[in-house]
Amino acid sequence: MISPLRLAVAGLAVTALVATPVTAGAAGTPSAAAPTAAAPTLQAQRASAPPAGALRVATFNVAKSTVRTRGFHWGVRRLALVRVVNATRPDVLMVQEANTQRWKGVRHIDDVIGLMRSAGYQIASTAVDNCNPGCTRGAHVFFNPQRVALPRLPSGMAPAGMTGQSNIAGTWSSSIQERATSWAFLKPHGSSRVTLYVSVHLPTPKTATGEALRLAIANRLKPWAARLIAASGLPRAELVIGGDFNSYDKRQPQGAQQVLRDAGLHDGWLAPVKVNPNYSTVNITPSTRKYKGFPPRPHFYKQNTTRIDYVFASVPPLRHEVFLRFTAKGTIDNAYRASDHNMVLVDLPLA
């Protein structure tokens, strides 16, 4: 059971969710116990840094520059992105939908790189090799150079890159635009431990073809990553895969997310400590659909929270957070609304 702990944050009383380990839900899918509070709980004051020996890893679909629902255009959301990153300070951030579309004459990804640089982050690679001309290059890996670095790999191969998802899946459909997947080997300062991080955005269409492609990519992601690790000369490197899977347990109980669980990777959601476990990773739900991803308040799930953004790892997670900032009235603080998705943070013992 989750017990509420009252804290004062900037003069505002909020509730922190301190969770016990989750239990298995229907069909073996993970579910969290509902909080004892009668009303939706607010964002707790988060730790300033992950525990010793851990890294804070995040995934965030930042919503492409053409998304402008209810006035939340990129000119507004780009400032919120910096606030979110500065508030959370992940060591590694896997981003989706930062692509090559133009905003005021600048490519969206180039603007995101500049914004991230202002927050002290670097992009691991902007390479577009092995990605066809029509491929959407929206998935990237950013990192905090004060905490981790791109290592020199024993094999001499580049420590970061990008590939088209058809190269992972071994197949594709002409009816669906291909997306790129980015990867990067990163090593914490003062440590010999190296981890391969993969940022992925699986196809969106809710069709049989779209689901077949999501499954094809998911089934081959871990073997593809294993080949990268073998080629690096670091056979003991750990693996983290994060991104927008466009798949969730209620709609696709045997979807891409379950494929990675079955492959032996740990779902960050299974962390023994959770923050905001009753809020979805994306703000498009049946009860809030009319707001098209930007509702005044997020939907509060009593159980079986819908998630389409995940962090999977070869090591067990320590903490999982769906990042949200609220006003005193319980509405989403628009100063931190960078997307129709919410950032997902997971602490992992990888330092």
Buried (B, 14 or more C-beta within 10 A) or exposed (E): EBEBEEEEBEEEEBBBBBBEEBEEBEEEBBBBBBBEBEEBBBBBEBEEEBBEBBBBBBBBBBBBBEBBEEEBBBEBBBEBBBBBBEBBBBBBBBBBBBBBBEBEEEBBBBBBBEBBEEBEBBBBBBBBEBBEEEBBBBBBBBBBEEBBBBBEBEEEEBBBBBBBBBBBBEEBBEEBBBBBBBBBBBBBEEEEBBBBBBBBBBBBBEEEEBBBBBBBBBBBBBEBBBEBBEEBEBEEBBBBBBBBBBBBBBEBBBBBBBBBBEBEBBBBBBBBBBBBBBBBBBBBBEEBEEBBBBBEBBBBBEEBBBBBBBBBBBBEBBBBBBBBBBBEEBEBBBBBBBBBBBBBBBBBBBB
